[in-house]
Amino acid sequence: MVSGNVAVTMFERDAAHPFLDSVWVRASIDWQEKSTRLFRICVINEEHYTLASERFPCTELDTSRAWVRVPMPAVELPERFGIGVAWPGEGPPLRLDIDPDAGASCSYLRDASGEWRSFGGDTNWMIRPELTLQPEPGRGVHRLRDWQRPVERIRIWPPLRKLSHL
């Protein structure tokens, strides 16, 4: 399970694009801390269990708060899934931007104490999955049939955001 602060947006994929290729985030962190800090991107299923999780140095983020594409291992996605961005609770926060005109909110924040808060209204985190029909040849794939239910899970009960191809 991911510890610290976690921002999650829930999605519903279309049948034509069952694999995650990468994740786009719009976020930044104080430049003095970039060289030593890590953040994590996690993929969760509808039951709130982590399907895949990868750590990245904050040097991947742009200080201008532009959209940044973060390559991920190929993950076969269930119809309903979430993408989370996590960072340690100590030190300066990672600043993840929000979209105040998203339509319906499907985004949540879990703070270091473990409490979940929904944005409500029309606000979502600026987290977007990039989906594909098939992963690139020779690339490792996290298959749903190989996944085993862990003991811990991320507990949220959000609405879902419908996806067409990004």
N, C-alpha and C positions, 0 to 999 in steps of 0.2 A: 504494500500500500504506500502511496506517496505521502510523505510527511510535509509539514509546513503549510504554506498558503497555496491553494489550488483554485484556479479559475476554470470553469467547465462550461462549454456550450454543447447542447445536445442536437443531433441531426438525424435525419431519415434519408438514407441513400436511395437512388433510383436503381432498378434492377440491371441496367446496362453498364454500371460502373461499380463493381463490387470490391475493388481494391483501393486502399489508401496508398498514394504515391508520396505525398509530402504534405506539410502543413504550412499555411501562411499565417503569420502573426504580425500585428502592428504593436510594437512594444519597445521600450528602452530601459536602460539602467544607468545610474550615475557612472560616468566614464572612468573614474578612478578605480572603481571596483570591477570593471569588466574583465580584467585579465585573470582574476582568481575565482570569480563567481560562476556557478553552474545553474542552469534551469533544466527542467524536465518537461517533455511532452508525453502525455499518456493518452492511450485510446481505451475507452471503456465500453462495455456492452450495456444493454438495456437493464440488466440486473445489477449494474453498477460495479462490475468486476473489471479489473485491468486486463486488457487483451495484449497490450504491448506498451512499453515505456522506454524512452531513451533520454539520456542526459546530454546536454550541449553546453559549451562554454558561452558565457554572455557576450563574447566577442562576435558571435553570430548575429547579434542584434545591432540595429542601426541607431546611432544617437540622434538622428533626425526624425525618428518616429515614423519612418517609412515602412511599407509592407515588406516583410522579409520572408523568403521561402526557406523553410527548414526541411531538408531531405529526411525522410523516415524510411525504416525498413518497410517492405511491402507487407501490408496487413490485409487479410481477407476480412471484410466487415460484415457484421450482421445488418439486417435492415435498419435497425435503430442503434445508434452509437453516439458516443460523446468524445470530444477532444478536450483535453485539459492541459493547462500550462501551470506548472508548479515551481515554486522557488522557496529557499529556506526562509524560516521565520525571522532569523536574525540578520542584521545589516540593513543597508538601504533597500527599499522595495524595488522589485521589477515593476515598471509602469506599463501595464497592459491597457491599450486604448479601448474605448467603448464606442459603439455605434448607437446613437440615441434615437435613430429612426428606422429600426430594424423590422418593424411590423409587430411581432409578438415576441416577448422575451422567452428565451430558452437557456438563459445563462445564470450561473450560480457561482458563489464564492465561498470557499471554506477557509476560515482563518486558522492560525496556528493552534487555537483552542479546540478545533474540531467542529465548530459551529458553522452551519450552512445558511447562506442568505441568498434569496432570489432577488434579481433586479426588479422583476415585475415590469409593467408598462411595456414600452417598445424598445427597451435597451438590451443590447447583447455585447459580449466581448468581441473584439476584432480578432477572432480565430476562425480560419476557414480551411477545411480539408480540400486537398486536390485529389480527385479520384480518377481511376483509370479502369479500362476494361480488363487488361492483363498487365502484370508486372513485366519489366524488361527481362529478356532471356538471360539466364545465368544469375539472376538476382534471388537471394533467399526470400522466402515468403513465410509469414506467420499464418498458418491455415487454421480455420475455425475447428476442423475435425481433430487437430492436434492439441487444442487448448484444454487445460484441465482447471477445474474450479478451485481457486485458492481459498485459504481460510478467511482472509480479510478482503474487504471490498470498500469502494468509495460509495457512501450512502447519499443518494440524491433521488428525488422523484420529480423530474422536470417534464415540461412539455417538450415536444420535439420540433426542430426546424426542418421543413421539407427542403430537399436539395434537388436541383436539376444539375446537369453537368456543369462544373466550374470551368 
